[in-house]
Amino acid sequence: MGAGLAASLTNEGFLATVLGWLTGLVVAAVFGALAYLFYEVSVLLAVLTAGAGATAIVVGVMLLVGVVSIDDLGSAATTATIEDDWWWYVAYAALSIAGIVAQVRATMRTRGSLRGAWEESGGRQMRAA
């Protein structure tokens, strides 16, 4: 998000400048710290990263089958190509949902096991889940 914001504000490419990299790293660190501290933010991050992963997979498949070229990725041609074929949207939606479900499940498993380990070792219960 930070790198995309820097790219749009400076009219440069995504991660094309040092500012883009620094902004991306800072925003990632902030979201990582918030996710560590608050469960709700980790759900938001799961949604955002599932969408990013789905985008990467769909665009990767589009590149592999020759639907788009690397030169098309910087223009509106990719969006027009996706609009022509509805199944790209279905693939994107299915991958996004699968990514969200997988990440939320993993978070719940980890959260439960960490809380149980804390309580078993004599730690006091902080709040109900």
C-alpha positions as CSV (number, residue, x, y, z in Angstrom):
1,M,0.0,0.0,0.0
2,G,2.8,2.4,0.9
3,A,4.7,1.7,-2.3
4,G,1.5,2.1,-4.4
5,L,0.8,5.4,-2.6
6,A,4.3,6.7,-3.3
7,A,4.1,5.7,-6.9
8,S,0.8,7.5,-7.4
9,L,1.9,10.6,-5.7
10,T,5.3,10.9,-7.5
11,N,4.0,9.6,-10.9
12,E,6.8,7.1,-10.9
13,G,6.6,3.3,-11.3
14,F,5.7,0.9,-8.5
15,L,8.9,0.5,-6.4
16,A,10.9,2.5,-9.0
17,T,12.4,4.9,-6.5
18,V,14.0,4.7,-3.1
19,L,11.0,6.7,-1.7
20,G,8.7,3.9,-2.9
21,W,10.7,1.2,-1.2
22,L,11.0,3.2,2.0
23,T,7.3,4.0,2.1
24,G,6.4,0.4,1.4
25,L,8.7,-0.9,4.1
26,V,7.4,1.6,6.7
27,V,3.7,0.9,5.9
28,A,4.4,-2.8,6.1
29,A,6.1,-2.5,9.4
30,V,3.2,-0.4,10.8
31,F,0.7,-2.9,9.6
32,G,2.8,-5.8,11.0
33,A,3.0,-4.2,14.4
34,L,-0.8,-3.5,14.4
35,A,-1.5,-7.0,13.3
36,Y,0.6,-8.3,16.2
37,L,-1.2,-6.1,18.7
38,F,-4.8,-6.3,17.3
39,Y,-6.7,-9.3,15.8
40,E,-9.0,-7.1,13.7
41,V,-6.0,-5.6,11.8
42,S,-4.8,-9.1,11.1
43,V,-8.1,-9.9,9.5
44,L,-7.8,-6.7,7.4
45,L,-4.3,-7.8,6.4
46,A,-5.6,-11.2,5.5
47,V,-8.1,-9.6,3.1
48,L,-5.6,-7.3,1.5
49,T,-2.9,-9.9,1.1
50,A,-5.4,-12.5,-0.3
51,G,-6.4,-9.9,-2.9
52,A,-2.8,-9.2,-3.7
53,G,-2.0,-12.9,-4.0
54,A,-5.1,-13.5,-6.2
55,T,-4.0,-10.7,-8.4
56,A,-0.5,-12.1,-8.8
57,I,-1.8,-15.6,-9.6
58,V,-4.4,-14.4,-12.1
59,V,-1.9,-12.0,-13.9
60,G,0.7,-14.8,-13.8
61,V,-1.6,-17.2,-15.5
62,M,-2.6,-14.5,-18.0
63,L,1.1,-14.0,-18.8
64,L,1.7,-17.7,-19.1
65,V,-1.2,-18.3,-21.6
66,G,-0.4,-15.2,-23.6
67,V,-3.5,-13.2,-22.8
68,V,-1.5,-10.2,-21.8
69,S,2.2,-9.3,-22.3
70,I,4.5,-7.7,-19.8
71,D,4.3,-4.4,-21.8
72,D,0.5,-4.4,-21.2
73,L,0.8,-4.5,-17.4
74,G,1.5,-0.7,-17.2
75,S,-1.5,0.3,-19.3
76,A,-5.3,0.0,-19.3
77,A,-5.1,-2.9,-21.8
78,T,-4.9,-5.4,-19.0
79,T,-8.1,-4.2,-17.5
80,A,-9.8,-4.2,-20.9
81,T,-8.7,-7.8,-21.4
82,I,-10.1,-8.9,-18.1
83,E,-13.4,-7.1,-18.8
84,D,-13.7,-9.1,-22.1
85,D,-13.6,-12.5,-20.3
86,W,-15.7,-12.9,-17.1
87,W,-13.9,-16.0,-15.9
88,W,-10.8,-13.9,-14.9
89,Y,-13.1,-12.2,-12.3
90,V,-14.4,-15.6,-11.1
91,A,-10.8,-16.9,-10.7
92,Y,-9.8,-13.8,-8.9
93,A,-12.8,-13.9,-6.5
94,A,-12.3,-17.7,-5.8
95,L,-8.6,-17.2,-5.1
96,S,-9.3,-14.2,-2.9
97,I,-11.9,-16.1,-0.9
98,A,-9.6,-19.1,-0.6
99,G,-6.7,-16.9,0.6
100,I,-8.9,-15.2,3.2
101,V,-10.2,-18.5,4.6
102,A,-6.7,-20.0,4.7
103,Q,-5.2,-17.0,6.4
104,V,-8.0,-16.6,9.0
105,R,-7.9,-20.3,9.8
106,A,-4.1,-20.2,10.3
107,T,-4.4,-17.1,12.4
108,M,-7.1,-18.7,14.6
109,R,-5.0,-21.9,15.0
110,T,-1.9,-19.9,15.9
111,R,-3.8,-17.6,18.3
112,G,-5.4,-20.6,20.0
113,S,-2.2,-22.5,20.4
114,L,-0.3,-19.5,21.7
115,R,-3.1,-18.6,24.2
116,G,-3.2,-22.3,25.4
117,A,0.5,-22.4,25.8
118,W,0.5,-19.2,27.8
119,E,-2.2,-20.4,30.2
120,E,-0.6,-23.9,30.6
121,S,2.7,-22.3,31.6
122,G,1.0,-20.4,34.4
123,G,0.2,-17.1,32.6
124,R,-3.0,-15.4,33.6
125,Q,-5.8,-15.1,31.2
126,M,-5.9,-11.6,29.7
127,R,-9.3,-11.5,28.1
128,A,-11.8,-13.9,26.6
129,A,-11.3,-14.8,22.9
